[in-house]
Amino acid sequence: MGESTGRSLDDAQTGNRQMICRACVCLLVVIGAACHSSPSTPPAAAFLDVTLPDLSRMDAPVQQQVRERFAAMQQTIARQGATDTERGQAYGGMGMTLHAGEYFDAAEPAYLNAQRLMPREPRWPYFLAHLHKSRGDTARSIAAFRRVLEIAPDDVATLIWLGRMYLDHGQADQAEPLFERARQLAPREPAVLAGLGQSALGRRDYGRAVSAFEEALSINGALASLHSPLAMAYRGLGDTVKAEAHLKQWRNTDVLVPDPFRQELDLSLDSGLSFELRGVRALEQRDFKAAAEFFKQGVDMTPGTTALGRSLRHKMGTALYLNGDIPGAIKWFEETLRLAPANGFDEPAGKTHYSLGVLMASGGRGAAAIEHLSAAVRFSPNYVEAYIALGDALRRAGRIEASMKPYSEALRVSPKAADARYGYGMALVRLGRYREARDWFADAARQHPDRLDFQHAIARLLAAAPDDSVRDGRQAQTIVDGLLPSMKTLDVGETLAMALAEQGHFADAVSVQRDVLNAARQAGFAREAARMTANLQRYERRLPCREPWSTDDVVHSPGPPIDPGLLAAP
């Protein structure tokens, strides 16, 4: 019995071990099954729906691209065994396609899904940041850019874009550390230096602002838009001579951000819009031949009956003009207008009429210029530059009262439009409303302290207006004395002579006028020299001047409103 009992105990222990082993195996099977049934990504129901929007505004070939990519995305996310990365790329790629087509609402859920599947991929929050920025959602855009920096703290483009957003909202202290970090990574990048300059300007650190802007311009002298903040920085330092010199060099140019992700987005869809974006980028880089080629590809796939099609044709003309092909440019401009609606709002038609108006004005065809510029403001009622150009063209043609309306319209749209304010003041002068003109320019000078031409206009009226109640020779000379350090021009010299003559200092007036006359002759300004000679003879006879500007003075016959090469381009 003992032996039997011993065997039973052994059998029992063996049975227990087998039961334990079986239990462990079962437990492992259960654990394995549980792991297999719980995927590393949320179940499909947890993802946002990505659907195709109404694609009817796209051209047929582009619609086909979008549908094919949508079908490919669906296949990938439904495929058994597809990895998170594969699904994330499928969602993100679809988001880029929709984003490039400007279907922002449809693109957002695709990006969000991609971001959940690939939380360490910086592209998806980066594109979300730009998407929110395009819709004007500043808070969400800033949050998305900050998320990019959590993933990729050394991404220069993100540092620049986020810094710019803070600057746009007056937060220079928030922007500056971002540009400082970017400078460590890209010390000779003009966009970084420009951001540092703007940050310093916002903090009134004018010396540092000057240093940053000057360095950016030394790297790329074509960044003419930097001359304006640089002028403000010099004025902050009290150097009005350099401030005025830089202000005269200003024109509107973009400071491009080195942005590989953004370029990837622009190239993600072969559409009229993507070719327009590529062409605009080539224009900004002054590669006019490449720009024309991109615009032509866009034209070939985009009907001119659409606003985008007309925009591409206008830009095609612009690229040809900038490449020296004026007949070709005019052909494309006329083609754009042929396809434009007869009336109503149409921005491409407005820009095209403006471009042709500038070309006509530069060629001396005043009537045609007025016709095109009038059409420009009909098609684009808030087109400030077109209103100013129209006012100048009317004033140049002697239609003074008519010129005042477009100047007023420009100021209605943009109260800070200094050129419109100047043109309106000169119209008052031509109409003989000298007291109104003096007060108008005084108000303009207060609003635009950096525009010394307003101060000069006041001085000229005080020195030589026919209205006795307006003239004040002493005050005119005081103003001119303040202008001379930064405006050593023939016009200011003439004004000084006028102010001296008004005060009865004829010998001094003769001396100043002779110096100005000799300088004009040496420069080959024959028409100006004839006018200056008449004033010199007047002072020699001890007579003051009673004509602030002669009727043929350039101030009354302004040239084209802008360099025709700019042509309101992109």
TIFIRO-153397 format. One record per residue (C-alpha): residue in one letter; z, y, x. Coordinates in steps of 0.5 Angstrom, whole numbers, plus 500, padded with zeros to 3 digits. Example, Ala and Ser with C-alpha at 12.3 -4.5 7.8 and 13.67 -1.06 7.14 Angstrom:
BEGIN
NUPA	r	Z	Y	X
NUPA	a	516	491	525
NUPA	s	514	498	527
This chain:
BEGIN
NUPA	r	Z	Y	X
NUPA	m	500	500	500
NUPA	g	502	505	506
NUPA	e	495	503	509
NUPA	s	492	505	502
NUPA	t	496	511	501
NUPA	g	493	513	508
NUPA	r	486	512	506
NUPA	s	487	516	500
NUPA	l	490	522	504
NUPA	d	484	522	509
NUPA	d	479	521	503
NUPA	a	483	527	499
NUPA	q	483	531	505
NUPA	t	475	529	506
NUPA	g	474	531	499
NUPA	n	478	537	500
NUPA	r	474	539	506
NUPA	q	467	538	502
NUPA	m	469	542	496
NUPA	i	471	548	500
NUPA	c	464	547	504
NUPA	r	461	547	497
NUPA	a	465	553	495
NUPA	c	463	557	501
NUPA	v	456	555	500
NUPA	c	456	557	493
NUPA	l	459	563	495
NUPA	l	454	565	500
NUPA	v	448	563	495
NUPA	v	452	568	490
NUPA	i	452	573	495
NUPA	g	445	572	498
NUPA	a	443	573	491
NUPA	a	447	579	489
NUPA	c	444	582	496
NUPA	h	437	580	494
NUPA	s	437	583	487
NUPA	s	440	590	489
NUPA	p	435	593	492
NUPA	s	436	598	498
NUPA	t	432	604	493
NUPA	p	434	605	486
NUPA	p	431	602	481
NUPA	a	424	604	478
NUPA	a	428	608	472
NUPA	a	432	612	477
NUPA	f	426	615	480
NUPA	l	422	621	476
NUPA	d	416	621	473
NUPA	v	410	623	476
NUPA	t	404	624	472
NUPA	l	397	627	472
NUPA	p	397	635	470
NUPA	d	390	637	466
NUPA	l	385	637	471
NUPA	s	380	641	467
NUPA	r	380	647	472
NUPA	m	378	643	478
NUPA	d	371	641	480
NUPA	a	369	634	478
NUPA	p	369	632	485
NUPA	v	376	634	486
NUPA	q	378	631	480
NUPA	q	375	625	482
NUPA	q	379	625	489
NUPA	v	386	627	485
NUPA	r	385	621	480
NUPA	e	383	616	486
NUPA	r	390	618	490
NUPA	f	394	618	484
NUPA	a	391	610	482
NUPA	a	393	609	490
NUPA	m	400	612	489
NUPA	q	401	607	483
NUPA	q	399	601	486
NUPA	t	403	602	492
NUPA	i	410	604	488
NUPA	a	408	597	484
NUPA	r	407	593	490
NUPA	q	412	587	491
NUPA	g	415	588	498
NUPA	a	413	595	499
NUPA	t	418	599	503
NUPA	d	421	605	502
NUPA	t	417	608	507
NUPA	e	411	606	504
NUPA	r	413	608	497
NUPA	g	416	615	500
NUPA	q	409	616	503
NUPA	a	405	615	497
NUPA	y	410	619	493
NUPA	g	409	625	498
NUPA	g	402	624	499
NUPA	m	401	625	492
NUPA	g	406	631	492
NUPA	m	401	634	497
NUPA	t	395	633	493
NUPA	l	398	636	487
NUPA	h	401	642	491
NUPA	a	394	643	495
NUPA	g	391	644	488
NUPA	e	397	649	486
NUPA	y	400	644	480
NUPA	f	407	646	483
NUPA	d	410	643	477
NUPA	a	407	636	477
NUPA	a	408	636	485
NUPA	e	415	637	485
NUPA	p	418	630	482
NUPA	a	413	627	487
NUPA	y	416	631	493
NUPA	l	423	629	490
NUPA	n	422	622	489
NUPA	a	419	622	497
NUPA	q	425	625	499
NUPA	r	430	620	496
NUPA	l	426	614	499
NUPA	m	425	618	506
NUPA	p	432	622	506
NUPA	r	430	623	514
NUPA	e	423	626	513
NUPA	p	423	633	514
NUPA	r	416	634	511
NUPA	w	418	633	503
NUPA	p	424	638	503
NUPA	y	419	643	507
NUPA	f	414	642	502
NUPA	l	419	643	497
NUPA	a	421	650	500
NUPA	h	414	653	500
NUPA	l	413	650	493
NUPA	h	419	654	490
NUPA	k	417	660	494
NUPA	s	411	660	491
NUPA	r	414	660	484
NUPA	g	419	666	486
NUPA	d	425	661	486
NUPA	t	428	664	492
NUPA	a	435	660	492
NUPA	r	432	653	491
NUPA	s	427	655	497
NUPA	i	432	657	502
NUPA	a	436	651	500
NUPA	a	430	647	501
NUPA	f	429	650	508
NUPA	r	436	649	510
NUPA	r	436	642	508
NUPA	v	430	641	513
NUPA	l	434	644	519
NUPA	e	439	639	517
NUPA	i	434	634	519
NUPA	a	430	638	524
NUPA	p	434	643	527
NUPA	d	429	645	532
NUPA	d	423	646	527
NUPA	v	420	653	529
NUPA	a	416	654	523
NUPA	t	422	653	518
NUPA	l	427	657	523
NUPA	i	421	663	522
NUPA	w	420	662	514
NUPA	l	428	662	513
NUPA	g	429	668	517
NUPA	r	423	672	513
NUPA	m	426	670	507
NUPA	y	433	673	509
NUPA	l	430	679	512
NUPA	d	426	680	505
NUPA	h	433	680	502
NUPA	g	436	685	507
NUPA	q	440	680	510
NUPA	a	439	681	517
NUPA	d	445	678	520
NUPA	q	443	672	517
NUPA	a	436	672	519
NUPA	e	438	674	527
NUPA	p	441	667	529
NUPA	l	435	663	526
NUPA	f	430	668	530
NUPA	e	435	667	536
NUPA	r	434	660	536
NUPA	a	427	660	535
NUPA	r	426	664	541
NUPA	q	430	659	545
NUPA	l	424	654	543
NUPA	a	418	658	543
NUPA	p	420	664	547
NUPA	r	413	667	547
NUPA	e	411	666	540
NUPA	p	409	673	536
NUPA	a	412	671	530
NUPA	v	419	670	533
NUPA	l	419	676	536
NUPA	a	417	680	530
NUPA	g	422	677	526
NUPA	l	427	679	532
NUPA	g	425	686	532
NUPA	q	425	686	524
NUPA	s	432	683	524
NUPA	a	434	689	530
NUPA	l	431	694	526
NUPA	g	435	692	519
NUPA	r	441	693	524
NUPA	r	439	699	526
NUPA	d	439	696	533
NUPA	y	433	701	535
NUPA	g	433	699	542
NUPA	r	432	692	541
NUPA	a	427	692	536
NUPA	v	423	696	540
NUPA	s	423	691	546
NUPA	a	422	685	541
NUPA	f	416	689	538
NUPA	e	413	691	544
NUPA	e	413	684	547
NUPA	a	410	681	541
NUPA	l	404	686	542
NUPA	s	403	685	549
NUPA	i	402	678	547
NUPA	n	397	679	542
NUPA	g	395	686	541
NUPA	a	391	685	535
NUPA	l	398	684	531
NUPA	a	396	692	528
NUPA	s	402	691	522
NUPA	l	407	691	528
NUPA	h	406	698	529
NUPA	s	409	701	523
NUPA	p	416	698	524
NUPA	l	415	699	532
NUPA	a	414	707	530
NUPA	m	420	706	525
NUPA	a	424	704	531
NUPA	y	422	709	536
NUPA	r	423	714	531
NUPA	g	430	711	530
NUPA	l	431	713	538
NUPA	g	429	720	537
NUPA	d	422	719	540
NUPA	t	417	722	535
NUPA	v	411	722	540
NUPA	k	411	714	541
NUPA	a	413	714	533
NUPA	e	407	718	531
NUPA	a	402	714	536
NUPA	h	404	707	533
NUPA	l	404	709	526
NUPA	k	396	711	527
NUPA	q	395	704	530
NUPA	w	397	701	524
NUPA	r	393	697	519
NUPA	n	395	691	515
NUPA	t	395	684	518
NUPA	d	398	678	518
NUPA	v	403	675	523
NUPA	l	401	668	523
NUPA	v	407	662	523
NUPA	p	405	656	528
NUPA	d	406	651	522
NUPA	p	403	644	523
NUPA	f	406	642	516
NUPA	r	403	648	512
NUPA	q	396	646	516
NUPA	e	397	639	514
NUPA	l	398	641	507
NUPA	d	392	646	507
NUPA	l	387	640	509
NUPA	s	390	635	504
NUPA	l	385	636	499
NUPA	d	378	637	500
NUPA	s	377	643	494
NUPA	g	374	650	494
NUPA	l	381	652	494
NUPA	s	383	648	501
NUPA	f	376	651	504
NUPA	e	378	658	502
NUPA	l	385	657	505
NUPA	r	382	654	511
NUPA	g	377	660	511
NUPA	v	382	665	511
NUPA	r	386	662	516
NUPA	a	379	663	521
NUPA	l	379	670	519
NUPA	e	386	671	521
NUPA	q	384	668	527
NUPA	r	378	673	528
NUPA	d	373	666	528
NUPA	f	368	669	523
NUPA	k	363	664	524
NUPA	a	368	658	522
NUPA	a	370	662	516
NUPA	a	363	663	514
NUPA	e	362	655	514
NUPA	f	369	654	511
NUPA	f	367	659	505
NUPA	k	360	656	505
NUPA	q	363	649	504
NUPA	g	368	651	498
NUPA	v	362	655	495
NUPA	d	358	649	495
NUPA	m	363	645	491
NUPA	t	365	651	486
NUPA	p	361	654	481
NUPA	g	361	661	481
NUPA	t	363	661	474
NUPA	t	370	660	476
NUPA	a	374	666	479
NUPA	l	375	661	485
NUPA	g	368	661	486
NUPA	r	367	668	486
NUPA	s	373	669	490
NUPA	l	369	664	495
NUPA	r	363	668	495
NUPA	h	366	675	496
NUPA	k	370	672	502
NUPA	m	363	669	504
NUPA	g	360	676	504
NUPA	t	366	679	508
NUPA	a	366	673	513
NUPA	l	358	675	514
NUPA	y	359	682	515
NUPA	l	365	681	520
NUPA	n	360	677	524
NUPA	g	355	683	524
NUPA	d	350	680	518
NUPA	i	350	686	513
NUPA	p	344	684	509
NUPA	g	347	677	508
NUPA	a	354	680	506
NUPA	i	351	684	501
NUPA	k	347	679	498
NUPA	w	353	675	497
NUPA	f	357	681	494
NUPA	e	351	682	489
NUPA	e	351	674	488
NUPA	t	358	675	486
NUPA	l	357	680	481
NUPA	r	352	677	478
NUPA	l	356	671	476
NUPA	a	362	676	474
NUPA	p	364	677	467
NUPA	a	361	683	464
NUPA	n	368	686	463
NUPA	g	376	684	463
NUPA	f	380	683	469
NUPA	d	377	679	474
NUPA	e	380	680	481
NUPA	p	374	677	485
NUPA	a	369	682	482
NUPA	g	374	688	483
NUPA	k	375	686	490
NUPA	t	367	685	491
NUPA	h	366	692	488
NUPA	y	371	695	492
NUPA	s	367	692	498
NUPA	l	361	695	496
NUPA	g	364	701	495
NUPA	v	366	702	502
NUPA	l	360	700	505
NUPA	m	356	705	500
NUPA	a	361	710	502
NUPA	s	360	709	510
NUPA	g	353	709	509
NUPA	g	353	716	506
NUPA	r	351	713	499
NUPA	g	356	717	495
NUPA	a	353	716	488
NUPA	a	353	708	489
NUPA	a	360	708	492
NUPA	i	363	712	486
NUPA	e	359	707	481
NUPA	h	362	701	485
NUPA	l	369	704	486
NUPA	s	370	705	479
NUPA	a	368	698	477
NUPA	a	373	696	482
NUPA	v	379	699	478
NUPA	r	376	697	471
NUPA	f	376	690	473
NUPA	s	383	690	477
NUPA	p	387	696	474
NUPA	n	392	695	479
NUPA	y	388	696	485
NUPA	v	391	701	489
NUPA	e	386	702	495
NUPA	a	381	702	490
NUPA	y	384	708	486
NUPA	i	385	712	493
NUPA	a	378	710	495
NUPA	l	375	713	488
NUPA	g	379	719	489
NUPA	d	376	720	496
NUPA	a	369	719	494
NUPA	l	370	724	488
NUPA	r	373	729	492
NUPA	r	368	728	498
NUPA	a	362	729	492
NUPA	g	365	736	490
NUPA	r	368	733	483
NUPA	i	375	735	485
NUPA	e	378	735	478
NUPA	a	375	728	477
NUPA	s	378	726	483
NUPA	m	386	727	481
NUPA	k	386	722	476
NUPA	p	385	716	480
NUPA	y	390	719	485
NUPA	s	395	719	479
NUPA	e	393	712	477
NUPA	a	394	710	485
NUPA	l	401	713	484
NUPA	r	403	710	478
NUPA	v	402	703	480
NUPA	s	405	704	487
NUPA	p	409	711	487
NUPA	k	410	710	495
NUPA	a	402	710	496
NUPA	a	402	716	501
NUPA	d	394	717	502
NUPA	a	394	718	494
NUPA	r	399	723	495
NUPA	y	395	727	500
NUPA	g	389	726	497
NUPA	y	392	729	490
NUPA	g	395	735	494
NUPA	m	388	736	498
NUPA	a	385	737	491
NUPA	l	390	742	489
NUPA	v	388	746	495
NUPA	r	380	745	493
NUPA	l	382	748	486
NUPA	g	386	754	489
NUPA	r	392	752	486
NUPA	y	396	754	493
NUPA	r	403	754	490
NUPA	e	403	747	487
NUPA	a	399	744	493
NUPA	r	405	747	497
NUPA	d	410	744	493
NUPA	w	407	738	492
NUPA	f	406	737	500
NUPA	a	414	739	501
NUPA	d	416	733	496
NUPA	a	411	728	499
NUPA	a	414	730	506
NUPA	r	421	729	503
NUPA	q	419	722	501
NUPA	h	415	720	507
NUPA	p	418	723	513
NUPA	d	414	719	518
NUPA	r	408	722	515
NUPA	l	407	728	519
NUPA	d	400	730	516
NUPA	f	404	732	510
NUPA	q	408	737	514
NUPA	h	402	740	517
NUPA	a	399	741	511
NUPA	i	405	745	509
NUPA	a	404	749	515
NUPA	r	397	751	514
NUPA	l	398	753	507
NUPA	l	404	758	509
NUPA	a	399	760	515
NUPA	a	393	762	511
NUPA	a	393	761	504
NUPA	p	390	767	500
NUPA	d	396	767	495
NUPA	d	401	772	498
NUPA	s	406	769	495
NUPA	v	405	762	499
NUPA	r	404	765	506
NUPA	d	410	765	511
NUPA	g	407	766	518
NUPA	r	414	765	521
NUPA	q	416	759	517
NUPA	a	409	756	519
NUPA	q	410	757	526
NUPA	t	417	753	526
NUPA	i	414	747	523
NUPA	v	408	747	528
NUPA	d	413	748	534
NUPA	g	416	742	531
NUPA	l	410	738	530
NUPA	l	407	739	537
NUPA	p	411	734	541
NUPA	s	408	729	537
NUPA	m	401	732	534
NUPA	k	398	735	540
NUPA	t	391	735	536
NUPA	l	386	741	535
NUPA	d	388	741	528
NUPA	v	395	743	529
NUPA	g	393	748	535
NUPA	e	388	751	530
NUPA	t	394	752	525
NUPA	l	399	755	531
NUPA	a	393	760	532
NUPA	m	393	762	524
NUPA	a	401	762	524
NUPA	l	401	767	530
NUPA	a	395	771	527
NUPA	e	399	772	520
NUPA	q	405	774	524
NUPA	g	400	780	527
NUPA	h	401	776	534
NUPA	f	393	777	535
NUPA	a	393	776	543
NUPA	d	397	770	542
NUPA	a	392	767	537
NUPA	v	386	769	541
NUPA	s	389	765	547
NUPA	v	391	759	543
NUPA	q	384	759	539
NUPA	r	380	760	545
NUPA	d	384	754	548
NUPA	v	382	750	542
NUPA	l	375	752	542
NUPA	n	374	750	549
NUPA	a	377	743	548
NUPA	a	372	742	541
NUPA	r	366	744	545
NUPA	q	368	739	551
NUPA	a	369	733	546
NUPA	g	362	735	543
NUPA	f	365	737	536
NUPA	a	359	742	535
NUPA	r	361	743	527
NUPA	e	368	744	529
NUPA	a	367	749	534
NUPA	a	362	753	530
NUPA	r	368	754	525
NUPA	m	373	755	530
NUPA	t	368	761	533
NUPA	a	369	764	527
NUPA	n	376	764	527
NUPA	l	376	767	534
NUPA	q	372	773	532
NUPA	r	377	774	526
NUPA	y	383	774	531
NUPA	e	379	778	536
NUPA	r	378	784	530
NUPA	r	385	783	529
NUPA	l	384	780	522
NUPA	p	388	774	520
NUPA	c	385	767	517
NUPA	r	385	767	509
NUPA	e	382	760	509
NUPA	p	387	754	510
NUPA	w	381	749	511
NUPA	s	374	751	510
NUPA	t	370	747	505
NUPA	d	366	743	510
NUPA	d	373	741	514
NUPA	v	373	733	514
NUPA	v	380	734	510
NUPA	h	376	735	504
NUPA	s	370	730	506
NUPA	p	374	724	508
NUPA	g	370	719	511
NUPA	p	371	711	508
NUPA	p	378	710	506
NUPA	i	378	704	511
NUPA	d	374	701	516
NUPA	p	369	697	512
NUPA	g	370	691	517
NUPA	l	376	690	513
NUPA	l	373	690	506
NUPA	a	379	688	502
NUPA	a	378	681	505
NUPA	p	383	675	503
